Amino acid sequence: MKKILTLVFVSALGGLLTLGGYKLFVEQEDKEQLAVEQVSDLPIYVPTNTTLNNSPNIAPNFVEAAEKSIDAVVHVKNTAIVSAPMTMQDLFFGRNSQRAQVGTGSGVIISPTGYIVTNNHVIQNANEISITLNNNKSYMAELIGTDEATDIALIKIEADEDLPFMAFGDSDSAKIGEWVLAVGNPFNLNSTVTAGIISAKSRDLSGRNLQSFIQTDAAVNPGNSGGALVNTNGDLIGINTAISSRDGSYIGYSFAVPSNIARKIVNDIMEFGNVQNGILGVQGFSLNGKSAEQIGTDITEGFYISEITEDTGAEKAGLKSGDIIKKIDGVEINKFSDLSGYLKTKSPNDIVDVTLIRDDNEKVVPVTLLKNSILEIPTIGTVKNIPKKELKKYDLDYGLKLTKLSDYPELESYWRKNGVEEGSIVTQINGKKLYSVDDAQNALRTRKFNDPLQIEVINKEGEKVVYNFR
């Protein structure tokens, strides 16, 4: 029995010694190895943002901007007399087929004396224009002048007191992503304000590089035309003009004439009665990847000059075919609508600094803008001023040279069949002699909607022929 107890004691002691040795040597080594492996899996440097953003997430407040603009935006009603199809009742009772047609839109008061800017298409062909203010007072308005190319019109009302008005802001300083308000009268709902952001600038919808709109996603609907596009400071930065839509209502984008262009148009109408455009005198195209490859350049943004127009500021300043315009007066030119949009804010005799690339070198050339000497006349084509010495060949002291026939194939074919082609002289429009393109512009501007268009031309046979169009 004593031997058995001794054997059990020795066995237990051996087990304890074995376990203690494992704990002391083997397991401790494993822990050290595990610790080394765990440390080796950690990155040497863990980037950490320790900046605390304590600024509250505050939505933009449009109350002040709305209060500054809402009383200066008016409701415009245009009453036009149109010829409707003759009905059996008209024939039976001997009634006139003409009917009154009413259109509505918006306008912005720009002076306390009652000058209002709106869209040309809002008041076009109007026999009567009435204005309703935000306080529900109504006035009859006088048409001062229009510019169809930019869709801007100036009208005026006579009030007994100074009116609330908005001053033009600087649309060039407006940024993509900036919050804006559209203020107007959609669907005859007075004093409507919607908000959005500027989603693009220098947008051309015509496809002919004639426009330079501010694009926004503020909701604009029929009736908003002629209303105000306002930034959060309450500055007038645009005149709402068009929407992108398949059914005539807002679906995502709206477009406004920049305030710098509208202000220039209004000032010209007030001072001269028509628009005085400053002409640079270049022709060409916007650069992109494809066009840059075709002309062999790595520059994919800018305006490539392919041709210089005779007797213009560009020719006199030494601009050349092959030059690439990158900036004008520090304003970046990435496409043609950037160029045309900026030039619409300038006048004849203004000097602009043109930054261009020539032979891989950048240079700045001052160019004096000249008065417009080219005009597109509906129905016939493009005409330009002609030197008096050239007019003497035709025994004339007035007339404009036809430089390009209408782009419409039917009209071009018509004129050529009648012996009228490039180089013919257009002498009169509606009985008014044409000494310059300004005379032609005025003749077209004063022509009423239902009046025929009468054009007098000297054809290639030297014959003076009068053509009438309705």
C-alpha positions in Angstrom: 0.0 0.0 0.0 2.9 2.3 0.8 4.5 1.6 -2.5 1.3 2.4 -4.4 1.0 5.9 -2.7 4.6 6.6 -3.4 4.1 5.8 -7.1 1.0 8.0 -7.3 2.9 10.9 -5.7 5.8 10.6 -8.1 3.5 10.5 -11.1 1.6 13.6 -9.9 4.9 15.5 -9.3 6.1 14.6 -12.7 3.0 15.9 -14.3 3.2 19.2 -12.5 6.9 19.6 -13.5 6.0 18.9 -17.1 3.0 21.4 -17.1 5.1 24.0 -15.4 7.9 23.7 -17.9 5.4 24.0 -20.8 3.9 27.1 -19.3 7.3 28.6 -18.5 9.1 27.9 -21.8 6.9 26.7 -24.7 3.7 28.8 -24.2 5.7 32.0 -23.4 7.6 31.6 -26.7 4.3 31.1 -28.6 3.0 34.3 -27.1 6.1 36.2 -28.1 5.8 34.8 -31.6 2.1 35.7 -31.9 2.8 39.2 -30.7 5.5 39.6 -33.3 3.2 38.3 -36.0 0.3 40.6 -34.9 2.6 43.6 -34.9 3.9 42.8 -38.3 0.3 42.8 -39.7 -0.3 46.5 -38.7 0.4 49.3 -41.2 3.5 51.4 -40.5 1.3 54.6 -40.9 -2.5 54.9 -40.5 -3.9 58.1 -42.0 -6.3 59.9 -39.7 -8.4 63.0 -40.2 -8.2 64.9 -36.9 -10.0 68.0 -38.3 -13.2 68.7 -36.5 -16.1 70.2 -38.5 -18.1 72.2 -36.0 -19.9 74.3 -38.6 -23.7 73.6 -38.7 -25.3 72.3 -41.9 -27.4 75.3 -42.8 -29.6 75.4 -45.9 -29.4 78.6 -48.0 -31.8 81.3 -47.0 -33.6 82.9 -50.0 -35.9 85.2 -48.0 -33.9 88.4 -48.5 -33.3 87.8 -52.2 -37.0 87.1 -52.7 -38.0 90.3 -50.8 -35.7 92.4 -52.9 -37.0 91.1 -56.2 -40.6 90.1 -55.9 -42.1 93.6 -56.1 -39.9 94.5 -59.1 -41.2 91.6 -61.2 -44.5 92.3 -63.1 -47.1 90.5 -65.1 -47.2 91.3 -68.8 -50.3 90.8 -70.9 -49.9 91.0 -74.7 -53.0 91.5 -76.8 -52.5 90.9 -80.6 -54.9 90.9 -83.5 -54.5 87.8 -85.6 -56.3 86.5 -88.6 -58.3 83.4 -87.8 -59.6 80.9 -90.4 -62.9 82.1 -91.9 -65.9 80.2 -90.7 -69.3 79.7 -92.2 -70.8 82.0 -89.6 -68.3 84.7 -90.5 -69.3 84.5 -94.2 -73.0 84.4 -93.3 -72.9 87.4 -91.0 -70.2 89.2 -92.9 -67.9 89.2 -89.9 -64.2 89.9 -89.9 -62.1 86.8 -89.3 -59.6 88.7 -87.2 -59.5 87.8 -83.5 -57.9 89.2 -80.4 -55.2 86.8 -79.1 -53.9 87.2 -75.6 -50.5 86.1 -74.4 -48.9 86.5 -71.0 -45.4 86.6 -69.5 -43.3 88.5 -67.0 -41.1 91.6 -66.9 -38.6 93.2 -64.6 -38.7 96.9 -63.6 -35.2 98.3 -64.0 -35.7 101.9 -63.1 -38.0 103.9 -60.7 -39.4 105.8 -63.8 -41.0 102.7 -65.2 -38.7 101.1 -67.7 -39.3 97.3 -67.9 -37.2 94.6 -69.6 -38.9 91.5 -70.9 -38.6 89.0 -73.7 -39.2 90.0 -77.3 -41.4 86.9 -77.8 -43.6 88.0 -74.9 -44.7 91.2 -76.6 -44.1 90.3 -80.2 -46.8 91.6 -82.6 -48.7 93.2 -79.7 -51.4 95.8 -80.4 -51.7 96.4 -76.7 -49.4 95.7 -73.7 -50.7 95.9 -70.2 -48.7 95.6 -67.0 -49.9 94.5 -63.6 -47.6 95.2 -60.6 -47.3 93.0 -57.5 -49.7 95.3 -55.7 -52.3 94.6 -58.4 -52.1 98.1 -60.0 -52.4 98.0 -63.8 -50.9 100.2 -66.5 -50.7 100.4 -70.2 -47.2 100.1 -71.6 -45.4 101.6 -74.5 -43.0 99.6 -76.6 -39.6 101.3 -76.6 -37.5 98.8 -78.7 -36.7 95.1 -79.2 -33.8 92.9 -80.2 -35.0 89.7 -81.8 -31.5 88.1 -81.8 -31.2 88.1 -78.0 -35.0 88.0 -77.4 -34.9 91.2 -75.3 -37.5 93.9 -75.4 -37.8 97.2 -73.5 -41.2 98.7 -72.6 -42.2 101.6 -70.3 -45.2 102.5 -68.1 -46.1 105.9 -66.6 -46.8 105.7 -62.9 -47.6 108.5 -60.4 -44.8 107.4 -58.0 -41.4 105.9 -58.1 -41.5 102.1 -58.7 -39.6 99.3 -57.0 -36.9 98.2 -59.3 -33.9 95.9 -59.7 -30.4 96.9 -60.8 -28.5 94.7 -63.2 -25.8 92.5 -61.5 -22.7 91.1 -63.1 -23.5 87.8 -64.8 -19.9 87.2 -65.7 -19.1 86.7 -62.0 -21.9 84.1 -61.6 -20.5 80.6 -60.9 -21.7 77.1 -61.9 -23.2 75.5 -58.8 -24.3 78.9 -57.4 -27.8 79.1 -56.0 -30.3 81.2 -57.9 -34.0 82.2 -57.8 -36.4 82.4 -60.8 -39.1 85.0 -60.1 -42.1 85.4 -62.4 -45.7 84.6 -63.2 -46.0 81.1 -64.5 -49.5 80.0 -65.5 -50.8 83.5 -64.5 -49.8 82.7 -60.9 -48.4 86.1 -59.7 -45.2 86.5 -57.7 -43.9 82.9 -57.9 -40.4 82.2 -56.7 -38.5 78.9 -57.4 -34.9 78.0 -56.5 -32.2 76.0 -58.2 -28.5 76.2 -59.1 -26.6 77.4 -62.2 -25.9 74.2 -64.1 -24.0 75.7 -67.1 -23.0 79.0 -68.7 -22.6 80.1 -72.3 -25.2 77.6 -73.5 -26.2 77.8 -77.1 -29.6 76.2 -78.0 -29.7 77.4 -81.6 -26.9 75.3 -83.0 -25.7 78.3 -84.9 -23.6 79.9 -82.2 -26.0 82.8 -81.8 -26.9 82.4 -78.1 -25.1 82.4 -74.8 -27.6 81.4 -72.1 -27.2 80.8 -68.3 -28.6 77.3 -67.7 -30.3 76.6 -64.4 -32.5 73.9 -62.9 -34.8 76.4 -61.2 -38.4 75.5 -62.2 -39.5 77.8 -65.0 -42.8 77.4 -66.8 -44.9 79.2 -69.5 -45.5 82.7 -68.1 -42.0 82.9 -66.5 -40.5 84.3 -69.7 -39.2 87.8 -69.2 -38.9 87.3 -65.4 -35.9 87.7 -63.2 -33.0 85.3 -62.5 -31.6 86.4 -59.1 -28.7 85.3 -57.0 -28.8 84.9 -53.2 -27.8 88.6 -52.8 -30.8 89.7 -54.7 -28.8 90.8 -57.8 -30.5 90.5 -61.2 -28.1 88.2 -63.2 -30.4 87.1 -66.0 -33.8 87.4 -67.8 -35.5 84.0 -67.9 -36.2 83.2 -71.5 -36.6 79.5 -72.5 -37.2 76.0 -71.1 -36.0 72.6 -72.2 -39.2 70.7 -72.7 -41.1 68.3 -74.9 -44.6 69.3 -73.7 -44.1 73.1 -73.0 -43.6 72.8 -69.3 -40.6 72.5 -67.1 -38.8 69.2 -67.0 -35.4 70.0 -65.7 -33.6 72.9 -67.3 -34.3 76.6 -68.0 -32.3 79.3 -69.7 -31.8 83.0 -69.1 -30.2 85.8 -71.1 -27.2 86.9 -69.0 -27.7 90.3 -67.3 -24.5 91.8 -68.9 -26.0 91.1 -72.4 -29.5 92.3 -71.4 -28.1 95.5 -69.9 -26.1 96.2 -73.1 -29.2 95.7 -75.3 -31.3 98.0 -73.1 -28.7 100.7 -73.1 -28.4 100.6 -76.9 -32.1 100.7 -77.4 -32.4 103.7 -75.1 -29.5 105.6 -76.7 -29.7 104.6 -80.4 -33.0 102.9 -80.9 -31.3 99.7 -82.0 -28.5 97.4 -81.0 -24.9 98.5 -81.7 -22.8 95.4 -81.9 -19.0 95.6 -81.6 -17.5 93.2 -84.3 -14.2 91.4 -83.8 -14.1 90.2 -87.4 -13.1 86.5 -87.1 -14.5 83.3 -88.4 -13.7 79.8 -87.3 -14.8 77.0 -84.9 -14.5 75.7 -81.4 -11.8 73.3 -80.6 -12.4 69.8 -79.3 -10.5 66.5 -79.5 -11.6 65.8 -83.1 -11.1 69.3 -84.5 -7.7 69.6 -82.7 -6.5 66.4 -84.3 -7.6 67.6 -87.7 -5.6 70.8 -87.5 -2.6 69.2 -85.7 -2.7 70.8 -82.3 -2.8 69.5 -78.7 -5.1 72.3 -77.6 -8.7 71.1 -77.2 -10.3 74.2 -75.8 -10.5 77.6 -77.4 -11.6 79.3 -80.7 -9.6 78.5 -83.8 -9.5 81.3 -86.4 -9.9 80.0 -89.9 -10.6 83.4 -91.6 -10.2 87.1 -90.9 -13.0 89.4 -92.2 -11.8 92.3 -94.3 -11.8 95.8 -92.9 -12.4 94.7 -89.3 -10.6 95.3 -86.0 -9.1 91.8 -86.1 -7.5 92.4 -89.5 -6.1 95.8 -88.4 -4.7 94.4 -85.2 -2.9 91.6 -87.0 -4.8 88.6 -86.0 -4.2 85.7 -88.4 -5.7 82.5 -89.7 -4.4 79.7 -87.5 -4.5 81.7 -84.2 -6.3 80.2 -81.3 -8.2 82.6 -79.0 -7.9 81.5 -75.4 -9.2 84.6 -73.5 -10.7 88.0 -74.1 -10.2 90.6 -71.3 -9.2 87.7 -69.1 -12.4 85.8 -69.7 -11.7 82.2 -70.7 -12.9 81.3 -74.2 -13.5 77.5 -74.4 -16.1 77.5 -77.2 -17.6 80.0 -79.6 -20.6 80.8 -77.4 -18.1 82.1 -74.8 -16.7 84.4 -77.5 -20.0 85.6 -78.9 -21.6 86.0 -75.5 -18.8 88.2 -74.2 -18.7 90.3 -77.4 -22.5 91.0 -77.1 -21.7 93.0 -74.0 -19.3 95.3 -75.9 -19.9 98.2 -78.2 -18.2 99.6 -81.4 -14.9 101.3 -80.6 -14.4 99.3 -77.4 -10.9 97.9 -77.1 -10.5 94.3 -76.0 -7.4 92.3 -75.1 -7.3 89.1 -77.0 -5.1 86.4 -75.5 -4.1 83.9 -78.3 -1.8 81.0 -79.1 0.3 81.5 -82.2 3.2 79.1 -83.1 2.9 77.6 -79.6 3.5 81.0 -78.0 1.0 83.0 -76.0 0.5 86.7 -76.8 -2.0 89.4 -75.9 -3.2 91.6 -78.8 -5.4 94.7 -78.2 -8.2 94.8 -80.8 -10.6 97.7 -81.5 -14.1 96.5 -82.1 -15.8 98.0 -85.1 -19.4 98.7 -85.9 -21.5 95.9 -87.4 -21.2 95.9 -91.2 -23.0 92.5 -91.8 -26.7 91.6 -91.4 -28.8 88.6 -92.2 -32.0 89.6 -94.0 -34.8 87.0 -93.7 -35.9 85.6 -97.1 -32.8 86.6 -99.1 -29.6 86.1 -97.1 -26.6 88.0 -95.7 -25.7 91.5 -96.8 -22.8 93.9 -95.9 -21.9 97.5 -96.2 -20.3 98.4 -99.6 -17.7 101.2 -100.3 -19.1 104.1 -102.2 -16.5 103.7 -105.0 -17.9 100.2 -105.6 -21.5 101.6 -105.7 -20.4 104.0 -108.5 -20.1 101.0 -110.8 -23.9 100.7 -110.6 -24.5 104.4 -110.7 -25.8 104.3 -107.1 -25.1 106.1 -103.9 -26.8 103.6 -101.7 -27.2 99.8 -101.4 -25.8 96.7 -99.6 -23.8 93.9 -101.2 -25.4 90.4 -101.0 -22.5 88.2 -99.8 -24.5 84.9 -99.2 -27.9 83.7 -100.3 -30.3 82.2 -97.8 -29.4 78.8 -96.4 -32.9 77.4 -97.3 -32.6 75.5 -100.5 -36.0 76.6 -101.8 -35.2 80.3 -101.4 -31.6 79.9 -102.8 -33.0 78.2 -105.9 -35.7 80.9 -106.3 -33.2 83.7 -106.2 -30.7 82.1 -108.6 -33.6 81.4 -111.1 -34.3 85.2 -111.0 -30.7 86.2 -111.6 -30.0 87.2 -108.0 -26.7 85.7 -106.6 -23.8 86.6 -104.4 -22.5 90.1 -105.4 -26.0 91.5 -106.3 -27.0 94.8 -104.7 -29.9 95.1 -102.3 -31.1 98.7 -102.6 -34.4 99.0 -100.6 -36.5 97.3 -98.0 -40.2 98.3 -97.9 -39.4 101.5 -99.8 -36.5 102.6 -97.5 -33.2 103.2 -99.1 -30.3 101.2 -97.6 -27.1 103.3 -97.0 -25.9 100.9 -94.3 -26.9 97.7 -92.5 -28.4 99.9 -89.8 -31.0 101.1 -92.3 -31.8 97.5 -93.2 -32.1 96.6 -89.5 -34.4 99.6 -88.8 -36.6 98.7 -91.9 -37.1 95.2 -90.6 -37.6 96.3 -87.0 -40.4 98.8 -87.9 -42.2 96.4 -90.2 -45.5 95.2 -88.7 -46.3 91.5 -88.5 -48.9 91.4 -91.2 -47.0 93.8 -93.6 -45.5 92.3 -96.7 -41.7 92.2 -97.1 -40.7 94.2 -100.2 -37.0 93.8 -101.3 -35.5 95.8 -104.2 -32.5 94.1 -105.8 -30.2 94.8 -108.7 -29.5 91.4 -110.3 -26.5 90.2 -112.2 -28.0 91.6 -115.4 -27.9 95.1 -113.8 -31.7 95.2 -113.7 -33.5 96.7 -110.7 -36.3 94.3 -109.6 -38.8 94.5 -106.7 -39.8 91.3 -105.0 -42.8 91.0 -102.6 -43.2 88.3 -99.9 -46.0 87.7 -97.4 
